[in-house]
């Protein structure tokens, strides 16, 4: 069956995904475009402000889908604490909701064939390759994916400046706090050592929530597990915090992370 194409921006709350969404709508028209957002329920409140201001500027509503669980609830359901190598929260709250949207809502109910747009830049071609491969093999039928920041626009384009100066929209506050992405209000389990040092430095309350979640999970399941790993072994956020307190958090802010980017991060 022939389906009418529909252009879907994977709208994450990041600057690049916002710019890609705007250009997509300019090229294909509002009636042929969708802003798609999967909500983990851990998002920072300023992400919502940014996203709705961008949607208003572009002129189309956000199509939001939500599983209903937080990442922490997913960890308990699957009895596995997410970490930098494996995070079931992404699979359950983001990927699964996207697949339901594609197969059930767009293809089956509305007779539409999605073309997905991601705000991934030239420095992350490994991620675009992974996403392209995923959407070629895992849906019932392959889904076309596009990466305009790699394939179309100039590499040196400063989309953050365009959004703030030309659009008049302030970027999400997590950029000002020094984070590379705004996933889960800093509580991304794939963040790595530098990310958690930054979180402890600028947002200790959020670090405390994540540390408590980890301690509660360890106690509940009586397992020696952790979000971070050191020398191949569990290394808890409590241990890391005590080390940062002892040696000074500034000594850890440039820690090199050997982590796998989260599928949530389309910023």
C-alpha positions, 0 to 999 in steps of 0.5 A, spaced: 500 500 500 502 506 498 502 511 504 503 519 504 510 521 506 510 525 513 516 528 515 518 527 523 523 531 527 525 527 533 524 533 537 529 532 543 529 539 547 536 540 544 538 546 539 540 542 533 534 538 533 530 544 534 534 547 528 533 541 524 525 541 525 525 548 523 528 547 516 524 541 515 517 545 516 520 550 511 522 545 506 515 541 506 510 545 510 506 544 516 501 540 514 506 535 512 510 535 518 510 532 525 514 534 531 515 528 535 517 528 543 518 522 547 517 524 555 521 520 560 518 524 566 525 526 568 526 532 563 528 538 566 522 543 566 526 548 562 526 543 557 519 544 556 519 551 556 524 551 550 520 546 546 514 549 546 517 556 545 520 553 539 514 549 537 510 556 537 515 559 533 515 553 528 508 553 528 506 546 529 504 542 535 508 537 539 506 530 538 508 527 545 508 520 547 509 517 554 510 510 557 508 513 564 514 510 567 520 514 570 527 511 568 527 509 575 521 505 575 523 501 569 530 499 572 525 496 578 521 493 573 527 489 569 531 488 575 537 492 572 540 498 574 542 502 567 549 504 566 553 507 561 553 501 556 546 498 557 540 503 559 533 499 558 530 506 560 532 508 553 529 502 550 523 502 554 521 510 554 524 512 547 525 507 542 519 503 544 514 509 544 517 511 537 516 504 534 509 504 536 508 511 533 511 509 527 507 502 526 500 503 529 499 510 529 502 513 522 502 507 518 496 503 520 491 508 523 493 514 518 496 511 512 502 515 513 510 513 511 514 517 516 521 520 514 525 521 521 529 527 522 535 527 527 539 533 529 546 529 530 552 533 528 558 531 523 562 529 530 557 524 531 557 520 525 557 513 529 551 515 532 547 517 525 550 510 522 547 506 528 540 510 528 540 509 520 542 501 521 537 500 527 531 503 523 533 499 517 532 493 520 528 493 526 521 496 524 516 491 520 518 495 514 525 500 513 524 507 515 528 512 512 532 517 516 535 523 515 541 527 518 541 534 515 546 537 520 551 532 517 548 531 510 545 538 508 548 544 513 554 547 514 559 544 519 561 550 522 553 553 523 552 556 530 545 553 531 545 556 538 546 563 536 541 562 531 536 560 536 537 565 541 539 571 536 535 570 530 529 567 533 529 570 540 528 564 544 533 562 550 536 555 550 535 550 555 538 552 562 542 546 562 547 548 556 549 554 561 550 549 566 555 546 562 552 540 560 553 537 553 546 535 553 539 536 557 537 528 558 533 527 564 535 533 567 542 531 568 540 524 571 542 520 565 545 513 567 550 514 560 553 520 563 560 518 565 565 520 570 565 527 567 558 528 567 557 526 574 562 531 576 559 536 572 552 534 575 555 534 583 559 541 581 553 545 579 547 541 581 548 537 587 541 536 589 540 532 582 546 528 584 543 527 591 537 524 587 541 519 583 545 517 588 539 515 593 536 512 587 542 508 586 543 506 593 535 504 594 536 499 588 542 496 591 539 495 597 532 493 594 535 487 590 541 486 594 546 487 588 553 490 588 551 494 582 552 501 580 551 506 574 559 508 573 564 502 573 571 503 574 577 498 572 571 493 570 568 493 577 562 497 580 563 504 583 557 507 586 556 515 586 557 515 593 564 513 593 565 518 587 562 523 591 566 522 597 572 522 592 570 528 589 569 531 596 576 529 598 580 531 592 576 537 590 571 536 585 574 541 580 580 535 579 574 531 576 571 536 571 575 534 565 575 527 566 575 523 560 569 519 559 569 512 555 561 512 554 556 510 549 552 516 547 544 515 549 539 513 544 535 519 548 540 524 545 538 527 539 540 534 541 
